[in-house]
Amino acid sequence: MSTLNQVDLNDFYTVLKERHSVRVYDPSVKIPREELKEIVELSLSAPSSSNLQPWRFLIIDEPELKQKLLPIANNQQQVVDSAAVIAVLGDLRSYERAEEIYAEAVQLGAMTEEVKTSFVERLHKGYGGMGPERLHQVNLLDAGLVSMQLMLIAKAKGYDTVPMGGYNAEKFAEAFEVPETLKPILLIAIGKAAKSAHATPRLSVDQVAHWNSFQQ
């Protein structure tokens, strides 16, 4: 491994170790929309089921809208003090973009037109026949993958985050006029910490991992 790559790897380890959930933010810090867009864009390389990329985002950075969100998110102060709150939602009809996604795969030489056509047909049949509850379960996994990637990217750029599941998804959907095909999954506050996050203990590998069998 080259010296440059080793430095990059060490930087990555630093990001992993220093990312913590921050709940106290400096309200004077604003993040330019172009930078927020870049953070989201970089997160989009996360893997997803059949590469359907079902994640959708509502980025809330206007003060009055963050105030509107505050009671919906159980009055968690980071909602209004952070630079923005990124809502991660799952698209129940993400498979309808399969043609668009896999047409690009053909252009990249990753598959033939014939393979693409057959694959897209199977995706429409398979995902289209799942029903909303099953699709939502799939989207939950994919949303978790993209959200973790987003938070690590934010840390690498010098920002702090906290994922929030403590909010009323139904009220959120109503207040922000979320289309019925999109289901709110997670809120992520992003900004600059005004107070360092406290250390959080972690279980050891030996406590959470088994080798080949769960039998001791």
C-alpha positions as CSV (number, residue, x, y, z in Angstrom):
1,M,0.0,0.0,0.0
2,S,1.4,3.4,-0.9
3,T,2.0,6.1,1.7
4,L,-0.8,8.2,0.3
5,N,-3.3,5.4,0.5
6,Q,-2.1,4.7,4.1
7,V,-2.7,8.3,5.0
8,D,-6.2,8.2,3.5
9,L,-6.9,5.0,5.4
10,N,-5.8,6.5,8.6
11,D,-8.0,9.5,7.9
12,F,-10.9,7.2,7.4
13,Y,-10.2,5.5,10.8
14,T,-10.2,8.9,12.4
15,V,-13.6,9.7,10.9
16,L,-15.0,6.4,12.2
17,K,-13.6,7.0,15.7
18,E,-14.6,10.6,16.0
19,R,-18.2,10.4,14.6
20,H,-20.5,10.6,17.6
21,S,-24.2,11.6,17.9
22,V,-24.2,15.3,18.7
23,R,-27.3,16.8,20.3
24,V,-26.0,20.3,21.2
25,Y,-25.4,22.5,18.1
26,D,-24.1,26.0,17.5
27,P,-27.1,27.8,16.0
28,S,-25.0,30.4,14.4
29,V,-23.4,27.9,12.0
30,K,-25.0,27.6,8.6
31,I,-24.1,25.1,5.9
32,P,-24.3,26.3,2.3
33,R,-26.9,24.4,0.3
34,E,-24.2,23.5,-2.3
35,E,-22.3,21.8,0.5
36,L,-25.4,20.0,1.8
37,K,-26.1,18.9,-1.7
38,E,-22.5,17.5,-2.0
39,I,-22.9,15.6,1.2
40,V,-26.1,14.0,0.0
41,E,-24.6,13.4,-3.4
42,L,-21.6,11.6,-2.0
43,S,-23.8,9.4,0.1
44,L,-25.7,8.1,-2.9
45,S,-23.0,5.6,-3.7
46,A,-24.4,3.5,-0.8
47,P,-25.6,0.0,-1.8
48,S,-29.3,-0.8,-2.1
49,S,-31.6,-3.7,-2.9
50,S,-31.4,-4.3,-6.7
51,N,-29.7,-0.9,-6.9
52,L,-33.1,0.7,-6.9
53,Q,-31.9,3.5,-4.6
54,P,-35.3,4.0,-2.9
55,W,-34.0,6.8,-0.6
56,R,-35.5,10.2,-1.0
57,F,-34.5,13.3,1.0
58,L,-36.3,16.4,2.3
59,I,-33.6,18.9,3.5
60,I,-35.1,21.3,6.0
61,D,-32.9,24.4,6.5
62,E,-35.3,27.3,6.8
63,P,-35.7,28.4,10.5
64,E,-39.5,28.6,10.4
65,L,-39.8,25.1,9.0
66,K,-37.4,23.8,11.6
67,Q,-39.7,25.4,14.2
68,K,-42.6,23.7,12.6
69,L,-40.8,20.4,12.9
70,L,-39.8,20.9,16.5
71,P,-43.0,19.6,18.2
72,I,-43.3,16.8,15.7
73,A,-39.8,15.7,16.7
74,N,-40.6,15.6,20.4
75,N,-39.1,19.1,21.0
76,Q,-35.6,17.9,20.5
77,Q,-33.6,21.2,20.5
78,Q,-31.1,20.0,17.9
79,V,-33.9,20.3,15.3
80,V,-33.8,24.1,15.5
81,D,-30.1,24.6,16.6
82,S,-28.6,22.5,13.9
83,A,-27.9,23.9,10.4
84,A,-30.4,21.6,8.8
85,V,-32.5,18.5,9.3
86,I,-32.3,15.9,6.6
87,A,-35.4,13.7,6.4
88,V,-34.7,10.3,4.8
89,L,-37.8,8.7,3.2
90,G,-38.4,5.5,1.3
91,D,-40.1,5.4,-2.1
92,L,-42.6,2.6,-2.3
93,R,-42.5,2.9,-6.1
94,S,-38.8,3.1,-6.6
95,Y,-38.9,0.1,-9.0
96,E,-40.6,2.4,-11.5
97,R,-37.2,4.0,-12.1
98,A,-35.6,0.7,-12.9
99,E,-35.6,1.4,-16.6
100,E,-33.8,4.7,-16.0
101,I,-31.2,3.2,-13.7
102,Y,-30.5,0.1,-15.9
103,A,-30.5,2.0,-19.1
104,E,-27.4,3.8,-17.7
105,A,-25.9,0.4,-16.9
106,V,-26.2,-0.5,-20.5
107,Q,-24.5,2.8,-21.5
108,L,-21.7,1.9,-19.1
109,G,-21.3,-1.5,-20.7
110,A,-22.3,-3.3,-17.6
111,M,-25.1,-5.3,-19.3
112,T,-26.7,-5.7,-22.7
113,E,-30.0,-4.2,-23.8
114,E,-31.5,-7.6,-23.8
115,V,-30.4,-8.4,-20.2
116,K,-31.6,-5.0,-19.1
117,T,-35.0,-5.5,-20.5
118,S,-35.5,-8.9,-18.9
119,F,-34.1,-7.7,-15.6
120,V,-36.3,-4.6,-15.5
121,E,-39.4,-6.7,-16.2
122,R,-38.5,-9.0,-13.3
123,L,-37.9,-6.1,-11.0
124,H,-41.3,-4.6,-11.8
125,K,-43.0,-7.9,-11.2
126,G,-41.1,-8.8,-8.1
127,Y,-41.1,-5.4,-6.3
128,G,-44.5,-4.4,-7.7
129,G,-46.0,-7.5,-6.2
130,M,-44.6,-7.1,-2.7
131,G,-47.1,-4.8,-1.3
132,P,-46.4,-1.6,0.7
133,E,-45.5,-3.2,4.0
134,R,-42.9,-5.5,2.5
135,L,-41.5,-2.7,0.3
136,H,-41.2,-0.5,3.4
137,Q,-39.2,-3.1,5.2
138,V,-36.8,-3.3,2.2
139,N,-36.5,0.5,2.2
140,L,-35.7,0.6,5.9
141,L,-32.6,-1.4,5.3
142,D,-31.5,0.7,2.3
143,A,-32.3,4.0,4.2
144,G,-30.0,2.8,7.0
145,L,-27.2,2.2,4.6
146,V,-27.4,5.6,2.9
147,S,-27.9,7.4,6.3
148,M,-24.8,5.9,7.9
149,Q,-22.8,6.9,4.8
150,L,-24.2,10.4,4.9
151,M,-23.2,10.8,8.5
152,L,-19.7,9.6,7.9
153,I,-19.3,12.0,4.9
154,A,-20.6,14.8,7.0
155,K,-18.0,14.1,9.7
156,A,-15.2,13.9,7.1
157,K,-16.2,17.4,6.0
158,G,-16.1,18.7,9.6
159,Y,-19.7,18.5,10.5
160,D,-21.6,16.7,13.2
161,T,-24.8,14.7,13.0
162,V,-27.4,12.8,15.0
163,P,-29.9,10.3,13.7
164,M,-33.4,10.7,15.1
165,G,-36.1,8.1,15.1
166,G,-38.0,9.9,17.9
167,Y,-40.6,11.8,15.9
168,N,-44.1,11.3,14.7
169,A,-43.9,10.1,11.1
170,E,-47.6,10.5,10.5
171,K,-47.6,14.1,11.6
172,F,-44.4,14.8,9.7
173,A,-46.0,13.5,6.5
174,E,-49.0,15.7,7.1
175,A,-47.1,18.8,8.0
176,F,-44.7,18.6,5.1
177,E,-47.2,17.3,2.6
178,V,-45.3,14.1,1.9
179,P,-46.6,12.2,-1.1
180,E,-48.3,8.9,-0.2
181,T,-45.7,6.9,-2.0
182,L,-42.9,8.2,0.2
183,K,-42.7,6.9,3.8
184,P,-40.6,8.9,6.4
185,I,-37.9,6.7,8.0
186,L,-35.3,8.9,9.7
187,L,-34.4,12.4,10.6
188,I,-30.7,13.5,10.6
189,A,-29.7,16.8,12.2
190,I,-26.4,18.2,10.8
191,G,-24.3,21.1,11.9
192,K,-21.4,22.1,14.2
193,A,-21.3,20.8,17.8
194,A,-21.5,23.5,20.5
195,K,-20.7,20.8,23.0
196,S,-18.7,17.6,22.5
197,A,-20.6,14.4,22.5
198,H,-20.0,12.3,25.6
199,A,-18.2,9.0,25.2
200,T,-20.5,6.0,24.5
201,P,-19.5,2.5,25.5
202,R,-19.5,-0.3,22.9
203,L,-19.8,-4.0,23.3
204,S,-16.7,-5.9,22.2
205,V,-16.4,-8.1,19.1
206,D,-16.4,-11.2,21.3
207,Q,-19.7,-10.1,22.8
208,V,-21.5,-9.6,19.5
209,A,-19.8,-12.0,17.0
210,H,-19.7,-15.7,16.7
211,W,-17.6,-17.9,14.4
212,N,-19.5,-20.3,12.2
213,S,-22.0,-21.4,14.9
214,F,-23.9,-19.9,17.8
215,Q,-23.0,-23.0,19.9
216,Q,-20.3,-22.4,22.4
